[in-house]
Amino acid sequence: MHISHLIQLANDSGGTLYLMVVLLLVALTVIIERTRYLSSMLQGGEKIIALLRSNPSSQQLHDLPAKLKQLPQARLLNVLSHEPANVSSQVLGDHLEEALMHEVPTLDKSLWVLDTVITLAPLLGLFGTIIGMFNAFSVMGDIQNGTPEITGGIAEALIATASGLFIAIIGLVFFNALHTRVRIVLHQLETIKIMLVNRHEQLKQAPVKLAVTESRVASNAQPVQVGI
């Protein structure tokens, strides 16, 4: 098809094919942006979980790379750094849960746009086909027009429906894939929250064990008498 023919088809569809192009560009923009963002979150979350499994010190958690500190998973670590040493596990868990709830809306941001495109594209395609069918049936009023002109107009009108379905199929596939990644990130956030609570309890017990050990050493020490 030539460009002039495509423009003619877009004009015959009542301009809906132009809207199809806009919807396709919007869908691709959301897909690319969310795919890159969620991919970086997944990779960063795996690195943070691997670090927590190695029972790191507070200094190692503080020295995370700047790229990781910008992730929602790493922002949970800020909650731990601002908590007092004698905070209970229940209170710490509640504070981490509150921080987690603040991060959740950023995960599926813009996905509602993709969901709207999936629903709107087939409807616009059907609307463009109806307008194209009006133009095709208007040809029947002219006796000089034969069957090829009528069937050709109907076939061209169906291009709008095909375009809408094509956009909806692409959007639906990536919407489900992105939604799955959002669930994985949520699971990472919950995992990091639990790991922080467990490791904070270990850090609380460490000074107590050290104090008990020092007291035992002091009690077993024998006084030294110095003769003059």
Backbone as a chain_set.jsonl record, in Angstrom:
{"seq": "MHISHLIQLANDSGGTLYLMVVLLLVALTVIIERTRYLSSMLQGGEKIIALLRSNPSSQQLHDLPAKLKQLPQARLLNVLSHEPANVSSQVLGDHLEEALMHEVPTLDKSLWVLDTVITLAPLLGLFGTIIGMFNAFSVMGDIQNGTPEITGGIAEALIATASGLFIAIIGLVFFNALHTRVRIVLHQLETIKIMLVNRHEQLKQAPVKLAVTESRVASNAQPVQVGI", "coords": {"N": [[0.822, -1.193, 0.0], [0.452, 2.242, -0.772], [1.488, 5.396, 0.663], [-0.348, 7.397, 0.204], [-2.663, 5.935, -0.214], [-3.042, 4.781, 2.307], [-3.504, 7.071, 3.805], [-5.896, 7.818, 2.652], [-7.524, 5.696, 3.484], [-7.488, 6.168, 6.24], [-8.835, 8.586, 6.338], [-11.33, 7.791, 5.348], [-12.2, 6.234, 7.422], [-13.225, 7.904, 9.278], [-11.293, 9.175, 10.731], [-10.478, 7.536, 12.784], [-8.355, 5.768, 12.462], [-6.153, 7.388, 12.701], [-6.318, 7.927, 15.42], [-5.798, 5.374, 16.279], [-3.087, 5.1, 15.758], [-2.066, 6.909, 17.617], [-2.884, 5.654, 20.01], [-1.369, 3.316, 19.815], [1.249, 4.332, 20.002], [1.137, 5.405, 22.598], [0.701, 3.065, 24.093], [3.081, 1.621, 23.528], [4.955, 3.338, 24.666], [4.32, 3.217, 27.43], [4.754, 0.484, 27.835], [7.519, 0.151, 27.287], [8.699, 1.907, 29.176], [7.745, 0.935, 31.701], [8.69, -1.69, 31.582], [11.492, -1.418, 31.592], [11.805, -0.12, 34.064], [10.68, -1.908, 35.998], [12.285, -4.121, 35.515], [14.819, -3.231, 36.365], [14.193, -2.916, 39.056], [13.651, -5.558, 39.849], [16.162, -6.799, 39.48], [17.75, -5.252, 41.217], [16.435, -5.795, 43.656], [16.953, -8.525, 43.967], [19.709, -8.432, 44.412], [19.811, -7.066, 46.856], [18.437, -8.856, 48.555], [20.193, -11.026, 48.402], [22.366, -9.878, 49.674], [21.342, -9.481, 52.265], [20.989, -12.115, 53.043], [23.547, -12.884, 53.586], [24.008, -12.021, 56.127], [24.756, -9.178, 56.744], [26.672, -6.368, 58.057], [25.583, -3.32, 59.674], [26.958, -1.25, 58.5], [27.606, -2.227, 55.973], [25.063, -2.35, 54.844], [24.508, 0.321, 54.806], [26.335, 1.219, 52.976], [25.378, 0.718, 50.42], [25.257, 0.748, 46.802], [24.637, 3.817, 45.014], [22.771, 3.55, 42.997], [21.205, 1.397, 43.811], [20.093, 2.411, 46.109], [18.064, 4.038, 45.262], [15.923, 2.449, 44.766], [12.701, 1.029, 45.649], [12.932, -1.204, 47.362], [15.352, -0.778, 48.684], [14.765, 1.501, 50.086], [13.385, 0.636, 52.245], [15.379, -0.037, 53.958], [16.133, 2.363, 55.019], [14.254, 2.825, 56.955], [14.991, 1.015, 58.922], [17.465, 2.094, 59.653], [16.745, 4.411, 60.97], [15.487, 3.625, 63.242], [15.362, 3.197, 66.824], [17.776, 1.42, 68.904], [16.607, -0.261, 70.78], [14.12, -0.952, 69.841], [11.141, -2.845, 69.454], [10.432, -5.976, 67.769], [7.84, -6.096, 66.784], [7.018, -3.409, 66.587], [8.948, -2.462, 64.78], [8.306, -4.072, 62.561], [5.754, -3.041, 61.985], [6.389, -0.407, 61.239], [7.978, -0.892, 58.986], [6.046, -2.082, 57.371], [4.348, 0.082, 56.976], [6.044, 1.787, 55.479], [6.326, 0.15, 53.26], [3.73, 0.167, 52.198], [3.622, 2.746, 51.26], [5.265, 2.594, 49.082], [4.05, 0.879, 47.288], [2.088, 2.066, 45.437], [3.759, 3.132, 43.457], [4.573, 1.049, 41.899], [2.708, -0.094, 40.021], [2.224, 2.117, 38.506], [0.973, 3.946, 35.75], [0.109, 1.655, 34.494], [-2.622, 1.568, 34.339], [-3.143, 3.127, 32.154], [-2.307, 1.535, 30.03], [-4.147, -0.534, 30.351], [-6.491, 0.846, 29.735], [-6.038, 1.418, 27.025], [-6.123, -1.151, 25.979], [-8.818, -1.768, 26.248], [-10.05, 0.312, 24.861], [-9.09, 0.376, 22.209], [-10.207, -1.809, 20.515], [-12.886, -0.951, 20.51], [-12.766, 1.568, 19.268], [-11.837, 0.672, 16.828], [-14.059, -0.79, 15.921], [-15.87, 1.297, 15.704], [-14.683, 2.817, 13.651], [-14.912, 0.949, 11.59], [-17.681, 0.827, 11.261], [-18.216, 3.398, 10.293], [-16.761, 3.227, 7.916], [-18.257, 1.236, 6.647], [-20.639, 2.579, 6.157], [-19.761, 4.315, 4.157], [-19.121, 2.42, 2.226], [-21.589, 1.183, 1.637], [-22.906, 3.328, 0.621], [-22.006, 3.477, -1.929], [-23.517, 1.663, -3.287], [-25.746, 3.01, -4.114], [-25.185, 4.108, -6.506], [-25.67, 3.137, -9.744], [-23.763, 2.557, -11.624], [-21.602, 1.523, -10.303], [-20.012, -1.53, -9.576], [-19.933, -4.904, -8.179], [-17.201, -5.361, -7.26], [-16.351, -2.802, -6.398], [-18.009, -2.386, -4.194], [-17.463, -4.567, -2.423], [-14.739, -4.12, -2.091], [-14.751, -1.7, -0.678], [-15.925, -2.555, 1.723], [-13.982, -4.329, 2.646], [-11.855, -2.578, 3.082], [-12.969, -1.098, 5.131], [-12.916, -2.865, 7.241], [-10.338, -2.803, 8.07], [-9.937, -1.029, 10.155], [-11.088, -2.329, 12.376], [-9.384, -4.551, 12.494], [-6.985, -3.258, 13.091], [-7.537, -2.21, 15.646], [-7.879, -4.6, 17.127], [-5.332, -5.673, 16.849], [-3.707, -3.843, 18.294], [-4.868, -4.17, 20.816], [-4.265, -6.845, 21.388], [-1.453, -6.861, 21.526], [-1.135, -5.056, 23.669], [-2.453, -6.466, 25.736], [-0.875, -8.763, 26.121], [1.587, -7.692, 27.065], [0.619, -6.298, 29.259], [-0.231, -8.315, 31.038], [2.27, -9.519, 31.44], [3.729, -7.435, 32.668], [2.153, -7.055, 34.927], [2.629, -9.435, 36.257], [5.325, -9.084, 36.906], [5.086, -6.98, 38.698], [3.831, -8.27, 40.841], [5.924, -9.966, 41.585], [7.833, -8.119, 42.469], [6.456, -7.059, 44.661], [6.461, -9.336, 46.268], [9.195, -9.483, 46.741], [9.536, -7.157, 48.294], [8.033, -7.821, 50.591], [9.547, -10.003, 51.432], [12.036, -8.803, 52.009], [11.239, -7.142, 54.086], [10.578, -9.0, 56.134], [13.073, -10.233, 56.428], [14.62, -8.106, 57.369], [13.416, -7.606, 59.848], [13.993, -10.023, 61.185], [16.825, -10.0, 61.191], [17.326, -7.695, 62.579], [16.571, -8.435, 65.121], [18.594, -10.257, 65.694], [20.799, -8.54, 65.775], [20.141, -7.1, 68.009], [20.463, -8.981, 70.031], [23.14, -9.545, 69.957], [24.923, -7.641, 71.375], [24.184, -8.276, 74.009], [25.037, -10.93, 74.388], [27.737, -10.517, 74.13], [28.266, -8.948, 76.398], [27.639, -10.743, 78.466], [29.652, -12.632, 78.08], [31.946, -11.115, 78.63], [31.52, -10.614, 81.358], [31.755, -13.17, 82.433], [34.437, -13.715, 81.913], [35.65, -11.814, 83.519], [34.887, -12.681, 86.072], [36.212, -15.099, 86.286], [38.782, -14.365, 86.37], [41.857, -14.278, 88.213], [43.041, -12.608, 91.092], [46.028, -10.756, 91.145], [48.862, -10.86, 93.166], [51.263, -8.673, 94.273], [54.468, -8.753, 95.371], [56.375, -6.859, 97.735]], "CA": [[0.0, 0.0, 0.0], [1.142, 3.514, -0.802], [1.149, 6.305, 1.753], [-1.578, 8.108, -0.157], [-3.791, 5.022, -0.008], [-3.246, 4.668, 3.757], [-4.149, 8.317, 4.253], [-7.29, 7.762, 2.213], [-8.21, 4.772, 4.382], [-7.663, 6.835, 7.526], [-9.89, 9.587, 6.19], [-12.615, 7.104, 5.181], [-12.597, 5.641, 8.706], [-13.639, 8.963, 10.188], [-10.148, 9.607, 11.545], [-10.175, 6.607, 13.883], [-7.038, 5.172, 12.27], [-5.19, 8.312, 13.303], [-6.357, 7.667, 16.858], [-5.143, 4.082, 16.497], [-1.641, 5.349, 15.8], [-1.797, 7.542, 18.906], [-3.007, 4.623, 21.043], [-0.227, 2.415, 19.706], [2.415, 5.022, 20.551], [0.969, 5.484, 24.057], [0.906, 1.717, 24.635], [4.501, 1.277, 23.438], [5.674, 4.162, 25.64], [4.104, 2.636, 28.753], [5.381, -0.839, 27.877], [8.981, 0.296, 27.362], [9.076, 2.557, 30.432], [7.485, 0.04, 32.828], [9.548, -2.864, 31.466], [12.827, -1.041, 32.063], [11.749, 0.215, 35.491], [10.463, -3.115, 36.794], [13.453, -4.996, 35.363], [15.857, -2.737, 37.273], [13.751, -3.202, 40.415], [13.826, -6.984, 40.115], [17.587, -7.09, 39.62], [18.215, -4.644, 42.457], [15.869, -6.524, 44.784], [17.692, -9.78, 44.134], [21.011, -8.12, 45.018], [19.596, -6.716, 48.269], [18.107, -10.09, 49.263], [21.438, -11.802, 48.515], [23.192, -9.231, 50.699], [20.753, -9.744, 53.577], [21.216, -13.524, 53.374], [24.915, -13.037, 54.076], [24.061, -11.412, 57.458], [25.713, -8.073, 56.669], [26.689, -5.387, 59.133], [24.839, -2.105, 59.355], [27.779, -0.425, 57.625], [27.448, -2.755, 54.62], [23.759, -1.913, 54.349], [24.578, 1.767, 54.57], [27.219, 1.472, 51.839], [24.807, 0.24, 49.167], [25.475, 1.67, 45.686], [23.609, 4.86, 44.869], [21.722, 3.061, 42.096], [20.31, 0.533, 44.575], [19.408, 3.205, 47.124], [16.903, 4.678, 44.664], [14.871, 1.456, 44.593], [11.799, 0.903, 46.809], [13.422, -2.204, 48.311], [16.41, -0.187, 49.503], [14.201, 2.531, 50.972], [13.0, -0.023, 53.493], [16.547, -0.028, 54.845], [16.168, 3.651, 55.718], [13.426, 2.692, 58.148], [15.805, 0.326, 59.928], [18.537, 2.97, 60.12], [16.187, 5.467, 61.815], [14.852, 3.047, 64.419], [16.254, 3.059, 67.988], [18.323, 0.077, 69.075], [15.759, -1.076, 71.645], [12.784, -1.076, 69.276], [10.679, -4.232, 69.408], [10.215, -6.509, 66.429], [6.484, -5.762, 66.364], [7.001, -2.002, 66.169], [9.742, -2.369, 63.565], [7.524, -4.644, 61.476], [4.686, -2.096, 61.615], [6.987, 0.715, 60.524], [8.355, -1.374, 57.656], [4.809, -2.274, 56.614], [3.886, 1.414, 56.573], [6.897, 2.227, 54.376], [6.012, -0.687, 52.103], [2.475, 0.628, 51.634], [3.889, 3.983, 50.53], [5.973, 2.274, 47.85], [3.231, 0.051, 46.392], [1.481, 2.779, 44.303], [4.717, 3.44, 42.399], [4.888, -0.148, 41.116], [1.812, -0.25, 38.874], [1.933, 3.422, 37.925], [0.816, 3.995, 34.29], [-0.486, 0.436, 33.946], [-4.024, 1.835, 34.038], [-3.173, 3.657, 30.789], [-2.245, 0.377, 29.138], [-5.423, -1.226, 30.469], [-7.469, 1.632, 28.986], [-5.774, 1.221, 25.597], [-6.597, -2.496, 25.611], [-10.287, -1.73, 26.137], [-10.517, 1.342, 23.935], [-8.669, 0.136, 20.823], [-11.208, -2.532, 19.723], [-14.103, -0.151, 20.353], [-12.495, 2.541, 18.214], [-11.788, -0.054, 15.557], [-15.435, -1.073, 15.507], [-16.461, 2.569, 15.288], [-14.146, 3.133, 12.324], [-15.487, 0.017, 10.606], [-19.064, 1.239, 10.992], [-18.173, 4.555, 9.398], [-16.344, 2.732, 6.599], [-19.371, 0.504, 6.034], [-21.552, 3.591, 5.61], [-19.211, 4.77, 2.884], [-19.174, 1.322, 1.26], [-22.961, 0.972, 1.195], [-23.351, 4.473, -0.169], [-21.633, 3.211, -3.319], [-24.576, 0.868, -3.914], [-26.749, 3.898, -4.701], [-24.804, 4.418, -7.882], [-25.867, 1.931, -10.553], [-22.573, 2.285, -12.412], [-20.623, 0.793, -9.484], [-20.261, -2.963, -9.538], [-19.657, -5.637, -6.934], [-15.845, -5.161, -6.735], [-16.249, -1.541, -5.661], [-18.691, -2.525, -2.903], [-16.689, -5.471, -1.561], [-13.469, -3.461, -1.76], [-15.008, -0.732, 0.383], [-16.151, -3.284, 2.976], [-12.692, -4.855, 3.089], [-11.081, -1.464, 3.629], [-13.577, -0.682, 6.394], [-12.539, -3.82, 8.279], [-8.967, -2.54, 8.514], [-10.012, -0.351, 11.454], [-11.289, -3.358, 13.4], [-8.152, -5.334, 12.588], [-5.978, -2.439, 13.781], [-7.894, -2.181, 17.058], [-7.586, -5.899, 17.729], [-3.873, -5.835, 16.887], [-3.208, -3.059, 19.421], [-5.355, -4.769, 22.058], [-3.532, -8.095, 21.635], [-0.114, -6.496, 22.004], [-1.262, -4.469, 25.004], [-2.85, -7.472, 26.717], [0.269, -9.63, 26.405], [2.543, -6.979, 27.908], [-0.033, -5.95, 30.522], [-0.13, -9.486, 31.922], [3.672, -9.711, 31.803], [4.101, -6.396, 33.629], [1.436, -7.322, 36.172], [3.356, -10.512, 36.921], [6.536, -8.504, 37.489], [4.679, -6.202, 39.873], [3.624, -9.228, 41.936], [7.234, -10.447, 42.044], [8.44, -7.039, 43.247], [5.757, -7.038, 45.947], [6.981, -10.456, 47.055], [10.526, -9.09, 47.201], [9.386, -6.194, 49.377], [7.617, -8.566, 51.779], [10.681, -10.815, 51.868], [13.021, -7.914, 52.622], [10.686, -6.698, 55.368], [10.74, -10.08, 57.106], [14.501, -10.442, 56.673], [15.103, -7.004, 58.201], [12.932, -7.832, 61.212], [14.745, -11.132, 61.766], [18.214, -9.626, 61.416], [17.364, -6.689, 63.633], [16.522, -9.186, 66.379], [19.931, -10.807, 65.915], [21.678, -7.44, 66.16], [19.803, -6.736, 69.386], [20.955, -9.996, 70.956], [24.599, -9.639, 69.906], [25.593, -6.964, 72.485], [23.897, -8.966, 75.264], [25.936, -12.084, 74.472], [29.08, -10.01, 74.36], [28.344, -8.501, 77.79], [27.689, -11.939, 79.309], [30.98, -13.231, 77.926], [32.915, -10.293, 79.348], [31.323, -10.786, 82.791], [32.325, -14.462, 82.817], [35.896, -13.599, 81.898], [36.056, -11.021, 84.693], [34.694, -13.471, 87.29], [37.2, -16.169, 86.334], [40.146, -13.826, 86.499], [42.441, -14.383, 89.546], [43.789, -11.4, 91.482], [47.491, -10.91, 91.136], [49.481, -10.224, 94.318], [52.607, -8.187, 93.953], [55.264, -8.656, 96.592], [57.29, -5.7, 97.805]], "C": [[0.866, 1.258, 0.0], [0.668, 4.388, 0.362], [-0.161, 7.027, 1.463], [-2.807, 7.236, 0.058], [-4.09, 4.853, 1.483], [-3.922, 5.919, 4.316], [-5.61, 8.337, 3.854], [-8.103, 6.822, 3.096], [-8.471, 5.42, 5.74], [-8.763, 7.882, 7.451], [-11.265, 8.935, 6.066], [-13.109, 6.481, 6.484], [-13.051, 6.685, 9.712], [-12.529, 9.456, 11.1], [-9.78, 8.66, 12.656], [-8.809, 5.937, 13.711], [-5.932, 6.097, 12.775], [-5.142, 8.118, 14.822], [-5.701, 6.332, 17.194], [-3.632, 4.257, 16.594], [-1.253, 5.967, 17.141], [-1.861, 6.509, 20.033], [-1.832, 3.663, 21.013], [1.032, 3.052, 20.287], [2.336, 5.124, 22.072], [1.244, 4.121, 24.693], [2.383, 1.341, 24.62], [5.326, 2.08, 24.446], [5.545, 3.582, 27.042], [4.822, 1.294, 28.877], [6.888, -0.718, 28.053], [9.397, 0.872, 28.71], [8.897, 1.616, 31.624], [8.375, -1.201, 32.781], [10.947, -2.557, 31.979], [12.822, -0.796, 33.573], [11.612, -1.038, 36.352], [11.63, -4.083, 36.67], [14.58, -4.551, 36.292], [15.487, -3.004, 38.727], [13.96, -4.664, 40.778], [15.295, -7.324, 40.332], [18.143, -6.493, 40.913], [17.683, -5.353, 43.687], [16.577, -7.843, 45.037], [19.057, -9.539, 44.783], [20.854, -7.798, 46.502], [19.271, -7.955, 49.088], [19.349, -10.957, 49.446], [22.359, -11.206, 49.58], [22.658, -9.517, 52.094], [20.96, -11.201, 53.99], [22.614, -13.761, 53.932], [25.116, -12.425, 55.456], [25.054, -10.241, 57.496], [25.677, -7.215, 57.929], [25.883, -4.165, 58.706], [25.62, -1.201, 58.419], [27.668, -0.904, 56.184], [26.104, -2.365, 54.025], [23.763, -0.426, 54.026], [25.385, 2.092, 53.318], [26.687, 0.88, 50.54], [25.103, 1.22, 48.047], [24.317, 2.656, 45.543], [22.467, 4.401, 43.979], [20.718, 2.196, 42.841], [19.513, 1.331, 45.596], [18.16, 3.891, 46.583], [15.724, 3.723, 44.503], [13.966, 1.409, 45.826], [12.288, -0.11, 47.829], [14.474, -1.612, 49.238], [15.87, 0.869, 50.446], [13.635, 1.925, 52.25], [14.156, -0.034, 54.483], [16.651, 1.288, 55.605], [15.328, 3.611, 56.99], [14.232, 2.048, 59.268], [16.879, 1.239, 60.497], [18.033, 4.069, 61.053], [15.498, 4.935, 63.07], [15.836, 3.004, 65.591], [16.679, 1.61, 68.182], [17.408, -0.829, 69.884], [14.337, -1.228, 71.111], [12.402, -2.547, 69.207], [10.455, -4.663, 67.971], [8.837, -6.16, 65.895], [6.41, -4.332, 65.848], [7.793, -1.821, 64.879], [8.987, -2.924, 62.369], [6.404, -3.727, 61.022], [5.235, -0.909, 60.834], [7.422, 0.309, 59.115], [7.128, -1.593, 56.769], [4.254, -0.932, 56.127], [4.712, 1.948, 55.406], [6.619, 1.44, 53.101], [4.735, -0.215, 51.417], [2.656, 1.927, 50.848], [4.561, 3.706, 49.184], [5.112, 1.528, 46.84], [2.637, 0.849, 45.228], [2.456, 3.089, 43.168], [4.977, 2.247, 41.481], [4.032, -0.254, 39.86], [1.395, 1.089, 38.277], [1.939, 3.322, 36.406], [0.239, 2.711, 33.703], [-1.967, 0.625, 33.64], [-4.168, 2.418, 32.631], [-3.157, 2.513, 29.785], [-3.547, -0.413, 29.177], [-6.515, -0.494, 29.697], [-7.291, 1.456, 27.488], [-6.297, -0.135, 25.136], [-8.107, -2.509, 25.416], [-10.748, -0.797, 25.034], [-10.207, 1.025, 22.479], [-9.688, -0.679, 20.021], [-12.492, -1.74, 19.509], [-13.925, 0.919, 19.281], [-12.411, 1.877, 16.85], [-13.168, -0.385, 15.033], [-16.133, 0.194, 15.029], [-15.969, 2.966, 13.897], [-14.689, 2.218, 11.252], [-16.918, 0.399, 10.255], [-19.1, 2.437, 10.053], [-17.751, 4.13, 7.996], [-17.44, 1.963, 5.888], [-20.413, 1.462, 5.477], [-21.059, 4.069, 4.254], [-19.296, 3.683, 1.823], [-20.595, 1.123, 0.734], [-23.514, 2.163, 0.406], [-23.001, 4.305, -1.636], [-22.732, 2.443, -4.038], [-25.657, 1.745, -4.531], [-26.443, 4.274, -6.125], [-24.856, 3.143, -8.713], [-24.597, 1.564, -11.307], [-21.519, 1.504, -11.618], [-20.999, -0.677, -9.407], [-19.917, -3.561, -8.193], [-18.243, -5.421, -6.42], [-15.691, -3.866, -5.952], [-16.871, -1.654, -4.277], [-17.884, -3.401, -1.948], [-15.342, -4.876, -1.175], [-13.645, -2.438, -0.663], [-15.24, -1.394, 1.727], [-14.833, -3.815, 3.533], [-11.834, -3.75, 3.701], [-11.64, -1.0, 4.97], [-13.157, -1.598, 7.539], [-11.11, -3.621, 8.772], [-8.963, -1.868, 9.886], [-10.201, -1.365, 12.579], [-10.035, -4.191, 13.599], [-7.069, -4.556, 13.338], [-6.259, -2.384, 15.278], [-7.584, -3.488, 17.765], [-6.084, -6.13, 17.847], [-3.278, -5.084, 18.085], [-3.631, -3.689, 20.749], [-4.599, -6.054, 22.394], [-2.138, -7.8, 22.171], [-0.184, -5.945, 23.434], [-1.594, -5.498, 26.064], [-1.684, -8.376, 27.102], [1.244, -8.934, 27.362], [1.921, -6.561, 29.235], [0.049, -7.108, 31.503], [1.305, -9.727, 32.366], [4.119, -8.689, 32.842], [3.408, -6.607, 34.971], [2.11, -8.449, 36.949], [4.629, -9.991, 37.577], [6.207, -7.665, 38.726], [4.47, -7.123, 41.063], [4.956, -9.749, 42.478], [7.93, -9.387, 42.885], [7.781, -6.918, 44.614], [6.242, -8.165, 46.851], [8.381, -10.143, 47.554], [10.449, -8.116, 48.371], [8.975, -6.889, 50.675], [8.764, -9.402, 52.33], [11.726, -9.968, 52.576], [12.526, -7.414, 53.973], [10.89, -7.756, 56.448], [12.215, -10.304, 57.448], [15.076, -9.332, 57.553], [14.659, -7.175, 59.653], [13.744, -8.933, 61.892], [16.186, -10.731, 62.086], [18.347, -8.515, 62.445], [17.31, -7.357, 64.998], [17.889, -9.781, 66.702], [20.903, -9.724, 66.358], [21.394, -6.989, 67.591], [20.408, -7.705, 70.385], [22.475, -10.044, 71.014], [25.287, -8.904, 71.05], [25.371, -7.642, 73.824], [24.831, -10.149, 75.446], [27.355, -11.632, 74.761], [29.269, -9.577, 75.806], [28.425, -9.684, 78.737], [29.059, -12.577, 79.259], [32.024, -12.455, 78.708], [32.772, -10.462, 80.862], [31.893, -12.112, 83.27], [33.834, -14.406, 82.86], [36.382, -12.853, 83.135], [35.923, -11.829, 85.981], [35.72, -14.576, 87.419], [38.611, -15.664, 86.508], [40.607, -13.89, 87.959], [43.176, -13.106, 89.889], [45.276, -11.694, 91.546], [48.069, -10.136, 92.32], [50.934, -9.858, 93.964], [53.364, -8.026, 95.271], [56.214, -7.47, 96.557], [58.465, -6.115, 98.685]], "O": [[1.885, 1.324, 0.688], [-0.386, 4.159, 0.955], [-0.978, 7.241, 2.359], [-3.863, 7.725, 0.46], [-5.254, 4.788, 1.88], [-4.792, 5.838, 5.183], [-6.464, 8.807, 4.605], [-9.252, 7.121, 3.422], [-9.541, 5.244, 6.322], [-9.535, 8.046, 8.395], [-12.249, 9.444, 6.602], [-14.304, 6.227, 6.636], [-13.24, 6.368, 10.886], [-12.793, 10.084, 12.126], [-8.851, 8.942, 13.412], [-8.171, 5.576, 14.7], [-4.888, 5.626, 13.227], [-4.072, 8.142, 15.429], [-5.116, 6.176, 18.266], [-2.981, 3.625, 17.426], [-0.237, 5.599, 17.731], [-0.996, 6.489, 20.908], [-1.347, 3.241, 22.063], [1.797, 2.388, 20.986], [3.342, 4.952, 22.761], [1.934, 4.032, 25.709], [2.888, 0.796, 25.602], [6.286, 1.561, 25.016], [6.535, 3.464, 27.763], [5.427, 1.004, 29.909], [7.471, -1.414, 28.884], [10.344, 0.382, 29.326], [9.79, 1.506, 32.464], [8.774, -1.712, 33.828], [11.524, -3.351, 32.721], [13.739, -1.221, 34.276], [12.346, -1.208, 37.325], [11.938, -4.796, 37.625], [15.223, -5.381, 36.933], [16.362, -3.288, 39.545], [14.395, -4.977, 41.886], [15.635, -8.054, 41.263], [18.911, -7.143, 41.621], [18.408, -5.5, 44.671], [16.779, -8.235, 46.186], [19.51, -10.338, 45.602], [21.678, -8.214, 47.316], [19.773, -8.102, 50.202], [19.546, -11.552, 50.505], [23.045, -11.934, 50.298], [23.438, -9.769, 53.013], [21.093, -11.486, 55.18], [22.84, -14.724, 54.664], [26.25, -12.312, 55.923], [26.066, -10.304, 58.193], [24.768, -7.327, 58.752], [25.547, -4.0, 57.534], [25.029, -0.464, 57.629], [27.638, -0.086, 55.264], [26.013, -2.08, 52.83], [23.103, 0.022, 53.089], [25.152, 3.115, 52.673], [27.472, 0.57, 49.643], [25.195, 2.421, 48.302], [23.177, 2.363, 45.905], [21.323, 4.809, 44.175], [19.522, 2.242, 42.554], [18.381, 0.971, 45.917], [17.289, 4.286, 47.357], [14.631, 4.156, 44.138], [14.414, 1.717, 46.93], [12.093, 0.081, 49.03], [14.491, -1.904, 50.434], [16.456, 1.112, 51.501], [13.428, 2.636, 53.233], [13.946, -0.039, 55.696], [17.194, 1.329, 56.709], [15.644, 4.277, 57.976], [14.166, 2.478, 60.42], [17.178, 1.174, 61.69], [18.808, 4.606, 61.845], [14.983, 5.714, 63.872], [17.03, 2.795, 65.376], [16.029, 0.688, 67.689], [17.427, -2.045, 69.696], [13.437, -1.599, 71.865], [13.247, -3.399, 68.931], [10.309, -3.835, 67.072], [8.671, -5.95, 64.693], [5.816, -4.071, 64.802], [7.356, -1.101, 63.981], [9.011, -2.336, 61.287], [6.122, -3.631, 59.828], [4.614, -0.457, 59.872], [7.255, 1.073, 58.164], [7.164, -1.323, 55.569], [3.755, -0.827, 55.007], [4.159, 2.496, 54.453], [6.668, 1.987, 51.999], [4.663, -0.197, 50.188], [1.931, 2.18, 49.885], [4.436, 4.5, 48.251], [5.417, 1.543, 45.647], [2.673, 0.356, 44.1], [2.028, 3.29, 42.031], [5.541, 2.413, 40.399], [4.55, -0.475, 38.766], [0.354, 1.193, 37.627], [2.819, 2.679, 35.833], [-0.09, 2.681, 32.517], [-2.516, -0.068, 32.784], [-5.198, 2.226, 31.985], [-3.906, 2.524, 28.807], [-4.002, -0.908, 28.146], [-7.368, -1.126, 29.075], [-8.274, 1.356, 26.753], [-6.845, -0.259, 24.04], [-8.616, -3.184, 24.52], [-11.728, -1.082, 24.347], [-10.991, 1.375, 21.597], [-10.017, -0.268, 18.908], [-13.118, -1.841, 18.454], [-14.827, 1.152, 18.476], [-12.85, 2.435, 15.845], [-13.423, -0.273, 13.834], [-16.896, 0.164, 14.063], [-16.759, 3.404, 13.061], [-14.906, 2.65, 10.12], [-17.324, 0.31, 9.097], [-19.914, 2.489, 9.131], [-18.304, 4.606, 7.004], [-17.549, 2.025, 4.663], [-21.008, 1.189, 4.435], [-21.842, 4.212, 3.314], [-19.518, 3.98, 0.65], [-20.793, 0.917, -0.463], [-24.459, 2.026, -0.37], [-23.627, 4.923, -2.497], [-22.872, 2.551, -5.256], [-26.412, 1.28, -5.385], [-27.323, 4.708, -6.869], [-24.157, 2.176, -8.411], [-24.371, 0.39, -11.602], [-20.635, 0.888, -12.212], [-22.162, -1.023, -9.198], [-19.65, -2.86, -7.216], [-18.079, -5.302, -5.205], [-14.978, -3.831, -4.95], [-16.352, -1.104, -3.306], [-17.649, -3.023, -0.801], [-14.855, -5.099, -0.066], [-12.78, -2.31, 0.204], [-14.812, -0.876, 2.759], [-14.593, -3.761, 4.74], [-11.168, -3.961, 4.715], [-10.891, -0.563, 5.843], [-13.054, -1.153, 8.682], [-10.715, -4.205, 9.781], [-8.069, -2.121, 10.693], [-9.547, -1.271, 13.618], [-9.662, -4.502, 14.73], [-6.323, -5.132, 14.129], [-5.341, -2.495, 16.089], [-7.077, -3.481, 18.886], [-5.615, -6.712, 18.825], [-2.442, -5.628, 18.806], [-2.845, -3.737, 21.695], [-4.324, -6.319, 23.564], [-1.695, -8.407, 23.146], [0.609, -6.325, 24.295], [-1.077, -5.423, 27.178], [-1.522, -8.719, 28.274], [1.671, -9.524, 28.354], [2.625, -6.477, 30.241], [0.365, -6.906, 32.676], [1.551, -10.092, 33.516], [4.815, -9.04, 33.796], [3.997, -6.368, 36.025], [2.152, -8.41, 38.179], [4.975, -10.41, 38.681], [6.973, -7.65, 39.689], [4.883, -6.799, 42.176], [5.103, -9.951, 43.683], [8.55, -9.707, 43.899], [8.463, -6.701, 45.615], [6.415, -7.973, 48.055], [8.725, -10.5, 48.681], [11.211, -8.234, 49.331], [9.51, -6.58, 51.74], [8.939, -9.502, 53.544], [12.244, -10.361, 53.621], [13.315, -7.278, 54.908], [11.326, -7.439, 57.555], [12.565, -10.535, 58.605], [15.933, -9.597, 58.396], [15.43, -6.919, 60.578], [14.138, -8.788, 63.049], [16.706, -11.087, 63.143], [19.376, -8.408, 63.111], [17.947, -6.883, 65.94], [18.295, -9.804, 67.864], [21.743, -9.963, 67.226], [22.299, -6.549, 68.3], [20.823, -7.298, 71.471], [23.046, -10.523, 71.993], [26.178, -9.486, 71.669], [26.245, -7.606, 74.69], [25.362, -10.356, 76.537], [28.084, -12.264, 75.527], [30.329, -9.816, 76.384], [29.186, -9.652, 79.704], [29.577, -13.018, 80.285], [32.881, -13.042, 79.367], [33.771, -10.455, 81.581], [32.446, -12.196, 84.367], [34.451, -14.99, 83.751], [37.4, -13.212, 83.726], [36.745, -11.688, 86.886], [36.073, -14.963, 88.533], [39.532, -16.44, 86.765], [39.823, -13.586, 88.858], [43.881, -12.566, 89.036], [45.697, -12.773, 91.961], [47.822, -8.94, 92.48], [51.693, -10.666, 93.428], [52.959, -7.272, 96.156], [56.776, -7.121, 95.519], [59.38, -5.323, 98.907]]}, "num_chains": 1, "name": "protein.A"}
